[in-house]
Amino acid sequence: MADHKHGEMDIKEQISTFDGFVKFTTWTVVAILGILVFLAVFAT
């Protein structure tokens, strides 16, 4: 079994995936809030 050495794993893909997830979540929340504001202003 190979010895594990802390800090040697390449995590570029994981960082990229996480950054994409955070951006997607942020824009989704902004869109939902925009829709809610729109509905609150123009609801009859």
C-alpha positions as CSV (number, residue, x, y, z in Angstrom):
1,M,0.0,0.0,0.0
2,A,1.3,3.4,-0.9
3,D,2.2,5.9,1.8
4,H,0.0,8.9,2.1
5,K,1.8,12.3,2.1
6,H,-0.3,15.2,3.2
7,G,-0.6,18.0,0.7
8,E,0.6,16.2,-2.4
9,M,-2.8,15.5,-4.1
10,D,-3.7,17.6,-7.2
11,I,-7.0,19.3,-6.3
12,K,-7.3,21.7,-9.3
13,E,-10.4,19.8,-10.6
14,Q,-12.1,19.9,-7.2
15,I,-11.4,23.6,-6.7
16,S,-12.8,24.3,-10.2
17,T,-15.9,22.3,-9.6
18,F,-16.5,24.0,-6.2
19,D,-16.0,27.5,-7.7
20,G,-18.5,26.6,-10.4
21,F,-21.0,25.4,-7.9
22,V,-20.7,28.5,-5.8
23,K,-21.2,30.8,-8.8
24,F,-24.2,28.7,-10.0
25,T,-25.7,28.9,-6.5
26,T,-25.1,32.6,-6.2
27,W,-26.7,33.4,-9.5
28,T,-29.6,31.1,-8.8
29,V,-30.3,32.9,-5.5
30,V,-30.0,36.3,-7.2
31,A,-32.5,35.2,-9.9
32,I,-35.0,33.8,-7.3
33,L,-34.8,37.0,-5.3
34,G,-35.3,39.0,-8.5
35,I,-38.4,37.0,-9.3
36,L,-39.7,37.4,-5.8
37,V,-39.2,41.2,-5.9
38,F,-40.9,41.3,-9.3
39,L,-43.9,39.4,-8.1
40,A,-44.1,41.5,-4.9
41,V,-44.1,44.7,-6.9
42,F,-46.5,43.7,-9.8
43,A,-48.8,41.2,-8.0
44,T,-52.4,42.1,-8.2
